[in-house]
Amino acid sequence: MLYAKVVLGLPIEGPFDYHVPKESEDKISPGARVWVNFRNKKEVAYVTGLSSRTAIKKVKDILEIIDPEPLIDKKMFLLADKIAQYYCCSLGEALESMLPEELRKGRKWGQSEFSLPKAGKFALTPFSQRLHFIQGAERIPAYLREIKATLLQKRSVILLFSDIALAKKTAEIIERDSEARVFVLFRKQVKGLSVWENIKKEEYCVVVGVRSNVFAPVNSLGLIIIDQENDQVYKQEQVPHYHAREVALMRAEIEEARVVLGANLLSLESFYLAQNNKIEYEIIPAEKKYPEIRLIDPSRVAYADRKNKPVFSKYLADAIYANFLEKGRTLLFINRKGFATSAACHNCGAALKCPRCNINLVFHFDENKLKCHHCNFKMLLPEICPVCNAGYIKYSGLGTEKIESELSRVFPQARIKLMDDFKGDLSLTDILVSTSAVIKHKEFNFDLIGVLGIDNSLNRVDFRSAEKTFGLLLGLSALTTKKIIIESSNSNHHCFRALINNDPSFFLKEELKERKQPKFPPFKHMVLVKIRGRNLDKVKKASYDLFEKLNKIKTSSLKLISLNPAQPPKLRGNFYYQILIRASNPKAASGFLKLHLKNERYSGIIITVDVDPI
């Protein structure tokens, strides 16, 4: 009798034993997918091992073997195991995060005709030699240098970008500059499985893509490059909540590869490693002239200039007008879409909120509708208040559409465009109004950039708010060589001081000082236990019960910090609470939570864990 140990892409630990039918014993192997009956449902499962014995009395038969050859090799199994231990998920969930959707659904694939030569044994390179950081705007030539050196050794390269358009553009550059096979791989691409299969057949190649590309099925991996490694898009929103940078380090260790991180600014985690001499550091000098930075505090201007609550200061308005007369291009930046960010009854004060997310609806003038930016709920403008039947709804708050409207009033002769509507040549636009989407357009160049509402970003209840804000401002500074005017009431913040002096290291050092005392990352790890459900009372009860239970367990590896409603507290019809935990070791924290959450069952409640939340 032969039994297969299998795991499934479900939030439940395995493995589970299934009987292998006699006629299939020579067709099954670890790493293959099989169809099994699990809880009366036909599910895809992954074989982790084979055994001639089982402790289970009644064992179900495997329904069908999908792969006659292993789909997942030992190295990827080891990587999945590391992900499961670090990010508090099951091995099956970690395995499924590595595969294209078609394979997760049980589709068969073309078996590889290429057999790898047996790898020779060699010692692991020291960590400090494997991790390399490249800082500067012109990073692509440095990447090409690293890629060529790796290809000469006949080893594969994986490149990760925060934007698919930039990934495709870079792939074209690499293809022109080298003789290696270059692939672009990302989820939901046309014929994605075919691309995945072709990569698996190559002895060595270059694969370019976004976050999920860290799992590209390359052979003989030699190098992983992550561009803009501080970008939060590298954090997976769904379970498992992995970060591509951390997974890249895990995979590089397993496959004895190097990791190159690149960005205009290091993340605090990478800077902390650099401070401890665990990263090789390379700075590429800027070719462009650094712009002049001017800070305007709206609260300190003359009362006559602010009594009418202008959309932007007189200083900024004068600068825009002077730039227009000189036929220069202006960018006005505000990181909020829409015309007004809230709509409320002038009589009773009741705010119009999304029924699914319970957050303020945003008024979009172009559609003449109120919209939720979390779930895309839309509604027509009400003529009367739904609470008190009063006939006047007041709109407040600034968005890109309101800025465009005000610019059209003040500068009627200027050609003004919203980034959402922008198509064609920038030279046909005098003033562009945009959110952070403009930063992706490295080809843009402006003579003046005005930054509005940046305090909304800086003052968020988020220990990473300053880091995110500074990264945003650095991205904007790359779009001009002349002048940036920033309106802010926090002019002494180290974020602005570092920007004015063009000294990112000053910001990073100051930010590390602020995080050290409360033991925020990178000094400690944060873990969020998220509790969600449709019934608020059930969610609150489950959250308080779980917090009380975990708080009674004595452990030195982690500390429960707080229990609060999430931000936002309601999203897409679900209510959210979260338990914040501080841990010295994420693996120990994940092990603790797996042990104490496995028997927690609440009707209508889903519990997930996010390690190192962004």
N, C-alpha and C positions, 0 to 999 in steps of 0.2 A: 504493500500500500504506500502511495506517495501523497504527501500533503503539501499544499502551497501556503505560505504565510503571505498575506496581502494587506495593503493599506488602501484607504479610499480618500478621495478629496473632500472629506467632510470634517467638521470640527470634533472629531472623536479619535482617541488614541487607539492604535492597533498594536501589533498586527492581529489579523483574524485567520483562523485555519479553515481551508477548503480542501476537499478531496479532489485529487487529479484523476480523472477517468483513465483506465488502463491504456486505452488507445491513444491517449494524449501525453503519456509520461515522457516520451522522447521528443516532444515538441515544445515543452515548457522550460523556461529558464528564468533566473532572477533578472529583473529589469524589464520584463515583458508585461504587457497589459492583458487583462482577462476580463470577461464578463462574468459577474456573479450576482446571485440573488441576495440582496442585503435589505433586511426589514421589508420583505415582500416587494422590493423594487429592483429592477435590473440596473446595475451600476457598473461603471468602469472601475477596476481595481488594479493595483500595481504590485507585482510579485517581488517581495523582498528576500525570500529564501525558500528552500525546499527541505522537507524532513520526512523521515519514514515513520514518525510517531506523532501522536497528538493527545492532549489531555482532555479534549472535548469528546463527549459521548456521541452526540448526534452532529455529524459534520455534513454540510451541504456540498454537492458537487459543483465544480467550476462549470459554468454554462458553455463557455467558448474561449479559446485562446486567440487573442487578436494578433499578437506579434510572434512569428516563428523565431525571430532573433530579438535579443534585448534592445529595447528602445532607449533605456537609461543605463549608462555605464556606472562603474563603481565610483568614479570621481564625482559625478553628478549626484549619486546617492549620498555621498559624504557631504556634499554641499547642502543638499536638502536637509540632512540631519542637523547641520550647523544652524541653518535658518530656523528650523523647528525649535531648537533649543534656545536660540537667541530671541526670536520674535513670538514665542509662546503660541505656536500653532501646531497642528498635527503634522506628521511626516507626509501624509497624503496631500494636505493643503500646500505644503512647501513644494512637493513634486509637481503638482498641477500648475503652480505659478510659473514653472519653467517651460511649459509646453504650449504650442499653439492651440487655439480653441477647438479646431477640428480633431486633434489628437485627444484632447480632454473628453470629447464626446464619443470617442471610440472609433473614429475613422482610421482605416488602414493606411499605411504609408509605403512608399517604394523602398525596399531594402537596399542598403548601401552595397555597391560592388567593390568598394575600396577597403582593403584591409590594412590597418596601420602596422608598421614595423614595431617590434618590441622596443620600448623606450629603455635607453641605458640609464643606469643609476647614477645620480649625482647629488651632491649636498645642496640643501636649501640655501639660497642667497640670504645674507643677513637682512633683517627687516628694513634697516635704514637705507640699504642699497636698492631695495625693491620699490620704495615709495618716493616719488619725485613730484615736486610741485613747480608748475610754470605759471608765473604771474605776468600779465600784460595783455594789451589789446590784440597784438599780432601774434597769436599763438599757433596758428596753422602751420607755418614753416617749421616751428619747433616740433610739432606733432609729426610732420613728414620725416624729419630727421630720425625720430625715435622709431617710426614705422619701418623705414628702410633698413635700419640696423637690425630690427627683429626679423624682417623678411629674409635678410641675408643668412640667418640661422635656420631658415625654413620653418619658422614658427608663426602661428596665426596671431592676428591683432583684432581686438574688439574696441570700437570707439562709441562712446555714448555722448549724445548731445541733448540739450534741453528743448530743442525745437526741431521738428522733422524737416522743415524747409532747409535749415542750416546743415542738417545731417546729409540730405540729398546733394546739396551744393558741394560739401566737403568730399563726398564719395566721388563726384566727378573730378575733383582736383587730384585725388589720390590715384584714380584710374589713369589720368593723363601722365602722372608723375612716376608710376611704377608699373611693373609687368605682372603683378599679382592679380588674382581674381578678386574683384571687389563686389560685395553684395550690400544691399540696403534691406534691413529687416526690421519690421515693427508689427505690432498687433493690428489686426483688422485690415491689413493690406491685401490688395487683389493678388490672388495666387500665392498667398503667404506660405502655405504648407509646401508648395513646390520650391520656393526659395529656401525654406528650412531644410528640405531634403537635399538640395544641391550643396548647401553649406556642409552638411554632414558627410558628403562624399569627397570633399576636397581634402587633400593632405595638409595644406595650409592655405590661408586666405585672409582677407581683410573684410570685416563685417561692421557696417555703420548703421546706427539706429538710435532709438531713444531708450528710456528706462529699462524696458523688458529685454533689451538687447544684451544685457549683462548675462543672460542665460543662452546666448547664441551657441548652437551645437558644434563649435569649431573643434578641430583636432589639433593637437600640439600647440596649445595656447601659450604665447610668449609675452603678450603685452595687453593691458587694458588701459585705455585713455578715457577719462571722464572730463568733459568740458563744462565750464561753469558749475563746478562741483558743489557750490554753495546754493544752487537753485533748488527750491523746495519741490519742484516737479519730480525729483528723483525719489521722493517718498511715496510709496504705494498707499492709496486711500483705502483699498479693500484688504481684507485678510488674505494672506499675511501682510502686515504693514511693514514690509521691508524697505530699507534705504539702499539704493543701488550702490552707493559708495561703500557701505559696510559689506554688502554681498560681494563686490569686486575684490575687496581685501581678503574675504574668506576664500573665494575661488582662486585668487592668485597664490595664496598660501598652499592650497591643495595641489595646484598644477605647476608650482614653482615658476610663476610668471612675475613680471614687473607691473607696477601700477603707476600711472602718471595722472596727476590731477592738474587741471588748468582752470584759471578764472581771472577776472579783474581783481577779485578779492577772495582771500581764503575764508572758508567757514571757520567759526570759532574752534570747532573740533580739530580741524587741520592745523590751525595756528598754534593750538595747545601742543600738538605733536611736534611742530616745528620748534617750539620753545624748549622742548625736551630732547631736541636733536634726533628725532625719529623720522624726519623728512629732509630729503635733499631739496634745496630751495634755489630756484632760478628766476630772476626778474628780467623781463624783456623791456628795455627802455621804450617809453612812448614816443612815437614818431610825430604825433600831433602836439600842437601847443596846448597847454592846459588853460581852460577858460577862467576868466575873472568871476569870482563868486561874490554876490552881494546879498546880505540878509536884511529883510525889512520886517520889523515887528509891528503888526497892525494895531496893537494896543498902545503903542507909543507915538503914533502920529497925531497931528493936531486934531482937536475935537471937531473942528469945522469940516475936516476931511473924512471923519468916520461917523458923524452923527446920522448920515443917511444910509449907513451900512452898505457901502459900495461893494460890488462883487470882487474887485481887485483895487489895490492901493493906487493913489495918484502917481506915485513914483513909477510903478509898473506900467500904468496907462501911458505916461509920458515916454517911457522907454520903448513901448510898442509903437507909439506914433512916430518917434524919431527913427526907429528901425524901418518903418513903413516908408517914410520919406526918402530914406537912403536905399530903398528897393531891396531891403534885406528880408529874409524869411524868419518867421517867429513860430515857436512852439509854445502853446500853453498847456501845461500838464495838470490834470487833476484825476486822481485814481478812483473816480466814481462816475458811473454811467447814468444816463437819464437827465431829466430836467430838474426835478426836485426829489430829494431823498425821503421825504415824508409828506403825508397828506392827513390833515386832522380837521375835525369840526371846529369852526371858529366859536361856536356857542358852548358846547359841552367839553370840548377838548379831546374827544374820542379819536384815536388814530386808526386809520384804515390799515389793517394787517392781513397778511396771507393766512387763509384758513388752515393751510397745511403746515406752515412753518411758524406762524405767530410772530412774524417780524414785519416791520414797516414795509408797505408797498412803495415802489419807486414810480414816480410819474414820468412817462415817456411822451414827450410832446409830439414826436413824429408819428406815433401810432395813436395818440390821444387815448392812452390806456394806462392803467396801473399794473405794474409787473413785479413779481417776486424773482430776485436774482439767484435764489437757491433752488427752486423747483420749477421755475418758468410759468407759474400760475399767472393768468391775465384776467383783468376785468375792465369793463367800461367805466368811465368816470361817473360816480353817482351824482345825481342832481340835488339830492337832499341827504342829510346825515342819516345813516341807518340806525342810529341810537336815539337821537332826539328829534329827528325830522326837521332840523333847521336847514336853511337853504344856502349855506355858504361853507364851502370847504377851503381851508387855507393850506397852501403849499409852501414848504420851506426846505432849506438845505440846497447845496450846490451839486450839480452834476455837469457832465460835458455839454449837454444840450443847453443848459442855462448859461454856461460860459459862452457858447456860440451865439446865443440870442443877445447877450449883453455886448459882445464884440460887434455884432451887426448893428446895434444901436449906436455905439460909440464911434465905430469906424465903418460907416456905410459904404465907403468907396473901396474897402479892402476885399480881396477874394478870400473868404473864410470857409474852411472845410473841417468836418468831423473825421477822425481817423476811420470810423466805421463806414463812412461813405466815400472815403478817399480811394480814387482809382486813377492811375495814370501818372503824369509827370508832376513832381513836387514843385517844379519851377512855375507852374500855373497856379500855385497857392501862395498867398501872402501870409496867412496865419492858419496853422493847423492846431486843432484841439484834440487831445488824446489822453487815454489812460496809459498804463504801463505797456500796452501792446506796441507802442512806438519803439520801445527799446530793442525789439527784435530786428528792426530795420537798420542795420549797421551802415547801409549806404546813404541814409539820410544825413543832411548837414544843415544846421540852422545858425543864424547869426545871433539870435536871442532866444533863450528859453526862460519862461516864467513858470514857477512851481507854486501851485495853490493847494491848500488843504493838506499839507504834508504832516501837520500835527495830528490829524486823524490817524495816520499810520504810526506815528511815533508814540502816541498815548494809548495805544491798544493794550488791553489786559493780556499781555503776552511777553514772557521774558526774552523772546527773540525779536521784539518789535524794533529795537534800535538797529540790530544787525540787518533786518529786512529793509528798513528805511535807508540805511547807508548804502546797501547794495543797489537799491532803486536809484538813489541820487548819483552813484557812480555810473550806472548805466546811462542816465540822462547826460552826464558830463561828457560821455564819449560821442555825443551827437552835435557838439559845438566846440569851436576853438576860441570863441569870443566872450560871451557873457551869459551868466545864469543869475536870475533874480529869484530868491526864495522868500516867500512870506511865511513867517513862523514866530510864535510867541516864546519859543524855547531857544533863543539865539545862543545861549551859553552851553548848550548840550554838546558833548564831545563828538557827536555825529557831525555837527556843522563845523566845529573847530578843525576836525580832521579833513573835512571836505575843502574848506577854505585854504588850508595849507598843503593840500594834495599829499596827505600823509596817512594812508590806510593803516599802517602799522600803529600809529598813535591811537586810532579808533579801536583797533583790536586789543591793544594793551589796556586801555581804559575800560573796555567792555569786560575783559577778563577780571579786572579788579572788582567791578560791580557784581559779577556773578560768583566770585569766590566766597564771600561772606554767607550768602544764603545757600551755598552749595548747589547752584544751578549747573547744568551741563556747560562745559565739558568736565567739570570737577566730579559730578555725579550723574547718574542716569535717571531720567524720568520715565515712569510707566503710568499709562492711563487705563483703568478698567472702566469700560463703557457699558452702561446698562440702558437698554432702549425697549420701548413697547408702545402700544396704542393707548393704553389706559394710564393716565398720570398717577393715580393713586397706587396702582400696582407697581409702577416704576419706582415711585418714592419708597414704598415699603420694602421692595426687594433691595434697593440701594442702601437703605439704612440698616437692614438686617445683615447684608453682606459686609458693610463697613464695620459693624459692631463685631461680627464673627472674626474677620481678619485682624481687627485691632486687638483682640484678646490673645492672639497667638504670638508668643514671644519669639522674636528672631532678630539677630544682629545684622542680617544682610540687607534689610530694607526697613523703611519707615513710612507709615501712612500719614500723609500731609493733610488732606482735606477731602470732603465730600460736598459736591456742588452741582447745581444744574449745569449742563454743558452750554457752550456758546456757539450757535443759538440753542436755547433749551428745547425747541421743537423744530423738527425738520422733516419735510415730506410726510407728514401725518404721524410721525413717531416722536414721543417725548424722550429726552436724553438726560441722564445723570452720569456723573463720572467721579471715580475715586482716583485721586492723584497720589502716586507712590514715588518716593525717592529711593534709589538703590545704588549700591556700590558696584554690583556685578549684575548685568542684565540677565545672564544665564541662570544665576542663582534666583533672581526675582521671578523669571519665567518658570523655573522648576517649582518654586514655592506656590505660584498661582495655579499651575497645572494640577498640583497635588490637592489644593484646597478648593478649586472651582469645579473639579470633575463631577462631584456629586450634587452640585447646586442646580436645582431645577425649580423654575418659577413659571407658572402658567402665563403664556403670552409675553414672556420676557426673553430677550436675547442679550447675552453677555459676551463682549469681545475685549481683547487686550491689545493695546498699542504701545510698543516699546520704543523709546526715543521719539515721541511725537513732535511734529513740526508746528 
